Amino acid sequence: MRYDYVEYDVHAVERMDERTISDDLVLLTLDQPAFRYRSRQRPGRWIAERVTPQGSALRVVYAERFDERGHGAIILTMYRISTTRMGKAYG
């Protein structure tokens, strides 16, 4: 999904640095996710997932915002997950 703007929470930036996740990969996951769904634990949050070139999946947790700048996404955190643990979803 295309957003007019994307912002990063401080926690998200720290996780990107710790886990060597690039800004380009986060934006690609938001723009072209394999899966996108609402968080069951945290209402108002969305999760986008995409398989990375390394073979793991990137899970980006974010909230949508509508304001004078348009339709935006606030990245809250992200992490890698093993596709083998996800079963057939990632084939």
NUMILO-762303 format. One record per atom (N, C-alpha, C): residue in three letters; atom name; x, y, z. Coordinates in nm, 2 decimals, padded with zeros to 4 digits. Each point is the difference from the previous one (the first is absolute). Layout:
<sites>
SITE|resn|name|u|v|w
SITE|ALA|CA|X|Y|Z
...
</sites>
This chain:
<sites>
SITE|resn|name|u|v|w
SITE|MET|N|00.08|-00.12|00.00
SITE|MET|CA|-00.08|00.12|00.00
SITE|MET|C|00.09|00.12|00.00
SITE|ARG|N|-00.03|00.10|-00.08
SITE|ARG|CA|00.08|00.12|-00.01
SITE|ARG|C|-00.05|00.10|00.10
SITE|TYR|N|00.09|00.06|00.07
SITE|TYR|CA|-00.03|00.10|00.10
SITE|TYR|C|00.06|00.14|-00.04
SITE|ASP|N|-00.07|00.11|00.04
SITE|ASP|CA|00.05|00.13|-00.04
SITE|ASP|C|00.13|00.03|00.08
SITE|TYR|N|00.01|-00.06|00.12
SITE|TYR|CA|00.12|00.02|00.08
SITE|TYR|C|00.02|-00.12|00.09
SITE|VAL|N|00.12|-00.02|00.05
SITE|VAL|CA|00.04|-00.11|00.09
SITE|VAL|C|00.09|00.06|00.10
SITE|GLU|N|-00.04|-00.03|00.13
SITE|GLU|CA|00.09|00.05|00.11
SITE|GLU|C|00.04|-00.13|00.08
SITE|TYR|N|00.11|00.02|00.07
SITE|TYR|CA|00.05|-00.11|00.09
SITE|TYR|C|00.00|00.04|00.14
SITE|ASP|N|-00.05|-00.09|00.09
SITE|ASP|CA|00.01|00.02|00.14
SITE|ASP|C|00.14|-00.03|00.04
SITE|VAL|N|00.05|00.06|00.11
SITE|VAL|CA|00.14|-00.02|00.05
SITE|VAL|C|00.03|-00.14|00.01
SITE|HIS|N|-00.10|-00.08|00.06
SITE|HIS|CA|00.02|-00.14|00.02
SITE|HIS|C|00.03|-00.07|-00.13
SITE|ALA|N|-00.08|00.04|-00.11
SITE|ALA|CA|00.02|-00.07|-00.13
SITE|ALA|C|00.14|00.03|-00.05
SITE|VAL|N|00.05|00.12|00.01
SITE|VAL|CA|00.13|00.03|-00.05
SITE|VAL|C|00.11|-00.08|00.08
SITE|GLU|N|-00.02|-00.01|00.13
SITE|GLU|CA|00.09|-00.09|00.08
SITE|GLU|C|00.00|-00.14|-00.05
SITE|ARG|N|-00.12|-00.05|-00.03
SITE|ARG|CA|-00.01|-00.14|-00.05
SITE|ARG|C|00.07|-00.02|-00.14
SITE|MET|N|-00.02|00.10|-00.08
SITE|MET|CA|00.06|00.00|-00.14
SITE|MET|C|00.15|-00.01|00.02
SITE|ASP|N|00.06|00.08|00.09
SITE|ASP|CA|00.14|00.00|00.02
SITE|ASP|C|00.05|-00.13|00.05
SITE|GLU|N|-00.07|-00.05|00.11
SITE|GLU|CA|00.04|-00.13|00.06
SITE|GLU|C|-00.01|-00.12|-00.09
SITE|ARG|N|-00.10|00.00|-00.09
SITE|ARG|CA|-00.03|-00.12|-00.08
SITE|ARG|C|00.05|00.02|-00.15
SITE|THR|N|00.07|00.11|-00.02
SITE|THR|CA|00.05|00.03|-00.14
SITE|THR|C|-00.11|-00.01|-00.10
SITE|ILE|N|-00.11|00.07|00.02
SITE|ILE|CA|-00.11|00.00|-00.09
SITE|ILE|C|00.00|00.14|-00.07
SITE|SER|N|00.00|00.00|-00.13
SITE|SER|CA|00.01|00.12|-00.08
SITE|SER|C|-00.13|00.07|-00.01
SITE|ASP|N|00.01|00.13|-00.01
SITE|ASP|CA|-00.12|00.09|-00.03
SITE|ASP|C|-00.07|-00.05|-00.13
SITE|ASP|N|00.08|-00.03|-00.10
SITE|ASP|CA|-00.06|-00.05|-00.13
SITE|ASP|C|-00.09|-00.12|00.02
SITE|LEU|N|00.05|-00.10|00.08
SITE|LEU|CA|-00.07|-00.12|00.03
SITE|LEU|C|-00.13|00.02|00.07
SITE|VAL|N|00.01|00.09|00.10
SITE|VAL|CA|-00.13|00.04|00.08
SITE|VAL|C|-00.10|00.06|-00.10
SITE|LEU|N|00.04|00.10|-00.08
SITE|LEU|CA|-00.09|00.06|-00.09
SITE|LEU|C|-00.06|-00.09|-00.10
SITE|LEU|N|00.09|-00.10|-00.05
SITE|LEU|CA|-00.05|-00.10|-00.10
SITE|LEU|C|-00.10|-00.09|00.07
SITE|THR|N|00.02|-00.03|00.12
SITE|THR|CA|-00.10|-00.09|00.07
SITE|THR|C|-00.13|00.07|00.02
SITE|LEU|N|00.00|00.13|00.03
SITE|LEU|CA|-00.12|00.08|00.01
SITE|LEU|C|-00.07|00.01|-00.13
SITE|ASP|N|00.08|00.02|-00.11
SITE|ASP|CA|-00.06|00.03|-00.13
SITE|ASP|C|-00.05|-00.13|-00.07
SITE|GLN|N|00.07|-00.11|00.02
SITE|GLN|CA|-00.03|-00.13|-00.07
SITE|GLN|C|00.01|-00.11|00.10
SITE|PRO|N|-00.09|-00.01|00.10
SITE|PRO|CA|00.01|-00.11|00.10
SITE|PRO|C|-00.06|-00.13|-00.06
SITE|ALA|N|00.06|-00.11|00.04
SITE|ALA|CA|-00.06|-00.13|-00.03
SITE|ALA|C|-00.13|-00.02|00.08
SITE|PHE|N|00.00|00.05|00.12
SITE|PHE|CA|-00.12|00.00|00.09
SITE|PHE|C|-00.01|00.13|00.07
SITE|ARG|N|-00.12|00.05|00.02
SITE|ARG|CA|-00.03|00.12|00.08
SITE|ARG|C|-00.12|-00.03|00.08
SITE|TYR|N|00.00|00.02|00.13
SITE|TYR|CA|-00.11|-00.03|00.09
SITE|TYR|C|00.00|00.09|00.12
SITE|ARG|N|-00.11|00.01|00.07
SITE|ARG|CA|-00.01|00.07|00.12
SITE|ARG|C|00.06|-00.08|00.12
SITE|SER|N|00.06|00.07|00.09
SITE|SER|CA|00.05|-00.06|00.12
SITE|SER|C|-00.11|-00.05|00.09
SITE|ARG|N|00.00|-00.12|00.05
SITE|ARG|CA|-00.10|-00.05|00.09
SITE|ARG|C|00.03|00.05|00.14
SITE|GLN|N|00.12|00.02|00.04
SITE|GLN|CA|00.04|00.04|00.14
SITE|GLN|C|-00.01|00.15|00.02
SITE|ARG|N|00.02|00.07|-00.10
SITE|ARG|CA|00.00|00.15|00.01
SITE|ARG|C|-00.09|00.06|-00.10
SITE|PRO|N|-00.12|00.04|00.03
SITE|PRO|CA|-00.09|00.06|-00.09
SITE|PRO|C|00.06|00.13|-00.06
SITE|GLY|N|-00.03|00.03|-00.12
SITE|GLY|CA|00.06|00.12|-00.07
SITE|GLY|C|00.13|-00.02|-00.07
SITE|ARG|N|00.06|-00.12|00.03
SITE|ARG|CA|00.13|-00.03|-00.07
SITE|ARG|C|-00.02|-00.10|-00.11
SITE|TRP|N|00.08|00.02|-00.10
SITE|TRP|CA|00.01|-00.09|-00.12
SITE|TRP|C|00.13|-00.07|00.00
SITE|ILE|N|00.00|-00.11|-00.07
SITE|ILE|CA|00.12|-00.08|-00.02
SITE|ILE|C|00.02|-00.03|-00.15
SITE|ALA|N|00.11|00.03|-00.05
SITE|ALA|CA|00.03|-00.04|-00.14
SITE|ALA|C|00.12|-00.09|00.00
SITE|GLU|N|-00.01|-00.11|-00.08
SITE|GLU|CA|00.11|-00.10|-00.01
SITE|GLU|C|00.04|-00.02|-00.14
SITE|ARG|N|00.13|-00.03|-00.02
SITE|ARG|CA|00.06|-00.02|-00.13
SITE|ARG|C|00.12|-00.09|00.02
SITE|VAL|N|00.02|-00.10|-00.09
SITE|VAL|CA|00.12|-00.08|00.00
SITE|VAL|C|00.12|00.09|-00.05
SITE|THR|N|00.11|-00.01|00.07
SITE|THR|CA|00.12|00.08|-00.04
SITE|THR|C|00.09|-00.08|-00.09
SITE|PRO|N|00.09|00.06|-00.07
SITE|PRO|CA|00.10|-00.07|-00.08
SITE|PRO|C|00.08|-00.10|00.08
SITE|GLN|N|00.01|00.01|00.13
SITE|GLN|CA|00.08|-00.09|00.08
SITE|GLN|C|-00.08|-00.13|00.03
SITE|GLY|N|-00.13|00.00|-00.03
SITE|GLY|CA|-00.08|-00.11|00.02
SITE|GLY|C|-00.09|00.00|00.13
SITE|SER|N|00.02|00.10|00.08
SITE|SER|CA|-00.08|00.02|00.12
SITE|SER|C|-00.12|00.09|-00.04
SITE|ALA|N|-00.09|00.02|00.09
SITE|ALA|CA|-00.11|00.10|-00.03
SITE|ALA|C|00.02|00.12|00.09
SITE|LEU|N|-00.03|00.11|-00.05
SITE|LEU|CA|00.00|00.13|00.08
SITE|LEU|C|-00.14|00.03|00.04
SITE|ARG|N|-00.02|00.02|00.13
SITE|ARG|CA|-00.13|00.04|00.05
SITE|ARG|C|00.01|00.15|00.05
SITE|VAL|N|-00.08|00.08|-00.06
SITE|VAL|CA|00.00|00.15|00.03
SITE|VAL|C|-00.13|00.03|00.07
SITE|VAL|N|00.01|00.05|00.12
SITE|VAL|CA|-00.12|00.04|00.08
SITE|VAL|C|-00.01|00.15|00.00
SITE|TYR|N|-00.12|00.05|-00.04
SITE|TYR|CA|-00.01|00.14|-00.02
SITE|TYR|C|-00.15|00.05|00.03
SITE|ALA|N|-00.02|00.13|00.00
SITE|ALA|CA|-00.13|00.05|00.02
SITE|ALA|C|-00.02|00.10|-00.11
SITE|GLU|N|-00.12|00.01|-00.05
SITE|GLU|CA|-00.04|00.10|-00.10
SITE|GLU|C|-00.04|00.13|00.06
SITE|ARG|N|00.02|00.11|-00.07
SITE|ARG|CA|-00.04|00.13|00.05
SITE|ARG|C|-00.05|00.08|-00.12
SITE|PHE|N|-00.11|00.07|00.02
SITE|PHE|CA|-00.05|00.10|-00.09
SITE|PHE|C|00.01|00.14|00.06
SITE|ASP|N|00.07|00.09|-00.07
SITE|ASP|CA|00.01|00.13|00.05
SITE|ASP|C|00.02|00.10|-00.12
SITE|GLU|N|00.04|00.12|00.02
SITE|GLU|CA|00.01|00.10|-00.10
SITE|GLU|C|00.10|-00.04|-00.11
SITE|ARG|N|00.09|-00.09|00.03
SITE|ARG|CA|00.10|-00.04|-00.09
SITE|ARG|C|-00.05|-00.12|-00.09
SITE|GLY|N|-00.11|-00.05|00.04
SITE|GLY|CA|-00.06|-00.11|-00.08
SITE|GLY|C|-00.01|-00.13|00.08
SITE|HIS|N|00.01|-00.11|-00.07
SITE|HIS|CA|-00.01|-00.14|00.06
SITE|HIS|C|00.15|-00.04|00.03
SITE|GLY|N|00.02|-00.02|00.13
SITE|GLY|CA|00.14|-00.04|00.04
SITE|GLY|C|00.01|-00.13|00.07
SITE|ALA|N|00.12|-00.05|00.02
SITE|ALA|CA|00.03|-00.12|00.08
SITE|ALA|C|00.11|00.04|00.10
SITE|ILE|N|-00.03|-00.04|00.12
SITE|ILE|CA|00.10|00.02|00.11
SITE|ILE|C|00.06|-00.14|00.03
SITE|ILE|N|00.12|-00.03|-00.03
SITE|ILE|CA|00.07|-00.13|00.02
SITE|ILE|C|00.03|-00.01|00.15
SITE|LEU|N|-00.05|-00.10|00.07
SITE|LEU|CA|00.02|-00.02|00.14
SITE|LEU|C|00.11|-00.09|00.03
SITE|THR|N|00.01|-00.11|-00.07
SITE|THR|CA|00.11|-00.10|00.02
SITE|THR|C|00.00|-00.09|-00.12
SITE|MET|N|00.10|-00.08|-00.01
SITE|MET|CA|00.01|-00.10|-00.10
SITE|MET|C|00.10|-00.11|00.04
SITE|TYR|N|-00.02|-00.12|-00.05
SITE|TYR|CA|00.09|-00.11|00.03
SITE|TYR|C|-00.01|-00.11|-00.10
SITE|ARG|N|00.10|-00.08|-00.01
SITE|ARG|CA|00.01|-00.11|-00.09
SITE|ARG|C|-00.06|-00.12|00.06
SITE|ILE|N|-00.06|-00.08|-00.08
SITE|ILE|CA|-00.06|-00.13|00.05
SITE|ILE|C|00.05|-00.11|-00.10
SITE|SER|N|00.01|-00.12|00.05
SITE|SER|CA|00.05|-00.11|-00.08
SITE|SER|C|-00.12|-00.05|-00.09
SITE|THR|N|00.02|-00.01|-00.13
SITE|THR|CA|-00.11|-00.05|-00.09
SITE|THR|C|-00.03|-00.15|00.03
SITE|THR|N|00.10|-00.07|00.04
SITE|THR|CA|-00.02|-00.14|00.03
SITE|THR|C|-00.10|-00.02|00.11
SITE|ARG|N|00.00|00.09|00.10
SITE|ARG|CA|-00.09|-00.01|00.11
SITE|ARG|C|-00.14|00.04|-00.04
SITE|MET|N|-00.01|00.07|-00.11
SITE|MET|CA|-00.13|00.05|-00.04
SITE|MET|C|-00.08|-00.10|-00.08
SITE|GLY|N|00.06|-00.11|-00.03
SITE|GLY|CA|-00.07|-00.10|-00.07
SITE|GLY|C|-00.03|00.03|-00.15
SITE|LYS|N|-00.12|-00.04|-00.05
SITE|LYS|CA|-00.03|00.01|-00.14
SITE|LYS|C|-00.03|00.14|-00.04
SITE|ALA|N|-00.02|00.09|00.09
SITE|ALA|CA|-00.03|00.14|-00.04
SITE|ALA|C|00.10|00.06|-00.09
SITE|TYR|N|00.13|-00.04|00.02
SITE|TYR|CA|00.11|00.05|-00.08
SITE|TYR|C|00.05|-00.10|-00.10
SITE|GLY|N|-00.07|-00.11|-00.02
SITE|GLY|CA|00.03|-00.11|-00.09
SITE|GLY|C|00.14|-00.04|-00.01
</sites>
